[in-house]
Amino acid sequence: MSPKKAKRRQQGGDGGSSNVFSMFEQSQIQEYKEAFTIIDQNRDGIISKDDLRDVLATMGQLNTKSEELEAMIKEAPGPINFTVFLTMFGEKLKGADPEDVIVSAFKVLDPEGTGAIKKEFLEELLTTQCDRFTPEEMKNLWAAFPPDVTGNVDYKNICYVITHGEEKEEE
């Protein structure tokens, strides 16, 4: 009887953690593992406030307030190991709108249906309306999604990346 109990306990333990792993493709899990390893600066298997401070400093954010770091850490239910890290991403992605909903929102800003929006127009909206982007966030957006030579931004590509987490392959 004890082997059965041990087997059941083992399956129950695997079921909880394997569920989060089943949300992602193996290649995505590997990418998240690489990101986790980069963030876990002291390589102890847990992302701490110091790890976040160090990784942000390597990206140029030198004076991050302790309260901001605390708030980031408190988003997790406990210590942030890789499984918790992956679960947090899964929860965030699960809450994202489907791609067609996000594209439809952008289409309101594109009455001609070109699939693109002028950079200046999008930047003005993102920096002056609702949850306003900071200059650094705008810089990061344009680095990730540079406008074409005519100053247009391909919003369908942005929507794809928001919902799929990687850039669309060129066809």
Order of alpha helices (4+ residues) and beta strands (2+ residues): alpha-alpha-alpha-alpha-alpha-alpha-beta-alpha-alpha-beta-alpha
